Amino acid sequence: MSKPTRDVEIETPEGKRGNVHAVLDTGSFYTIIREDVIPPSAIVMRLRRKESFGTARIGGAKLVATGAILLKIYLEGHWIRGEALVAPHLGSDMLIGAGLMQMWDISIKNSNGHTSVHIGRDMQDPDIQTVL
């Protein structure tokens, strides 16, 4: 089964916005964004040590993350918030990984050849906004 893709809007903490094509990838725990699709002048926290991850490519290819960024992501009519690793050579604009999907209760459903994405939590939900 192929992974669902969606065009999403992203927003940085500085209010910089952009649009990216995201792959919802349950095979990746991390959410990762390619560096060149981050809005210009957005603040990327550089990692002191680059992180290397294996990929599904034949030959043991590695993906290297050089930074991290906080993002709000507008997906399926909902804003979700999370951290994304920054990788200069990611093959897609963005991967939304299982960690973020679990945090926001995002599920993927396939029915009769149609794939839908459902978000169980919403930043406008009072239970999400309540601080005890």
C-alpha positions in Angstrom: 0.0 0.0 0.0 1.3 3.4 -0.9 1.5 6.2 1.7 -1.1 9.0 1.6 0.1 12.5 0.6 -1.5 15.8 1.3 -0.7 19.4 0.4 -0.4 21.2 3.8 0.3 24.7 5.1 3.1 25.1 7.6 3.7 28.0 10.0 6.9 28.7 12.0 6.9 30.2 15.5 7.9 33.5 13.9 4.7 33.4 11.8 6.4 32.5 8.5 4.1 30.4 6.3 4.6 28.1 3.4 3.0 25.2 1.5 4.5 21.8 1.2 3.6 18.4 -0.1 3.6 16.0 2.9 3.8 12.2 3.0 2.0 10.6 6.0 4.6 7.9 6.8 3.8 5.5 9.6 7.1 3.8 8.8 9.1 6.8 10.1 8.8 7.8 13.8 10.1 11.3 13.1 8.6 14.1 11.2 11.2 15.5 8.8 11.1 18.5 6.5 13.5 19.2 3.6 15.5 22.4 4.3 14.8 24.2 1.1 11.0 24.2 1.6 11.1 25.9 5.0 9.9 29.5 4.7 12.8 32.0 4.2 14.3 33.5 7.4 12.6 30.9 9.6 14.7 30.0 12.6 16.1 26.4 12.4 17.8 25.1 15.5 21.1 23.5 14.3 22.0 20.2 15.8 25.4 20.1 17.5 25.8 16.6 16.1 24.1 15.6 12.8 21.7 12.6 13.2 21.8 9.8 10.7 18.9 7.5 9.9 18.6 4.4 7.7 16.1 4.5 4.8 14.2 1.9 2.9 16.4 2.4 -0.1 18.4 -0.6 -1.3 22.1 -0.3 -0.4 21.7 1.0 3.1 21.2 4.7 2.2 21.3 7.2 5.1 19.3 10.3 5.7 21.1 13.0 7.6 19.3 15.6 9.8 21.2 18.8 10.5 18.6 20.7 12.5 15.1 20.9 14.0 12.2 23.3 13.7 8.9 23.8 15.5 6.0 23.9 13.2 2.2 24.3 13.1 0.8 22.1 10.3 -2.6 22.7 8.7 -3.8 19.2 7.8 -7.4 18.2 6.9 -8.9 21.3 8.3 -7.0 21.1 11.6 -3.9 22.8 13.0 -1.4 20.4 14.7 1.8 21.4 16.4 5.1 19.5 16.6 8.8 19.4 16.0 10.3 18.4 12.6 13.9 17.4 12.0 15.5 19.3 9.1 17.2 17.2 6.4 18.8 18.9 3.3 18.4 15.8 1.1 15.0 14.4 1.9 13.4 13.0 -1.2 10.0 14.5 -0.4 9.1 18.0 0.9 8.0 16.6 4.2 7.3 13.3 6.1 4.8 13.4 8.8 5.9 10.5 11.0 4.2 8.1 13.4 5.3 10.1 16.5 3.3 13.2 15.5 0.5 11.1 14.1 0.2 9.3 17.5 0.4 12.6 19.4 -2.5 14.1 17.4 -4.5 10.8 17.0 -4.1 10.9 13.2 -5.4 7.8 11.5 -5.3 6.6 7.9 -8.3 4.7 6.5 -8.6 2.9 3.2 -12.0 2.0 1.9 -12.9 1.0 -1.7 -9.8 2.5 -3.1 -10.2 5.8 -1.3 -7.8 6.9 1.4 -8.9 9.3 4.1 -7.0 10.9 6.9 -8.8 11.6 10.2 -7.4 13.8 13.0 -8.8 12.9 16.5 -7.3 16.0 18.3 -7.5 19.6 17.4 -5.6 22.6 18.8 -9.0 24.4 19.2 -10.3 21.6 21.5 -10.6 23.0 25.0 -9.2 19.8 26.5 -6.0 20.4 24.5 -5.8 24.0 25.5 -6.3 23.5 29.2 -3.2 23.8 31.4 -3.5 22.4 34.9 
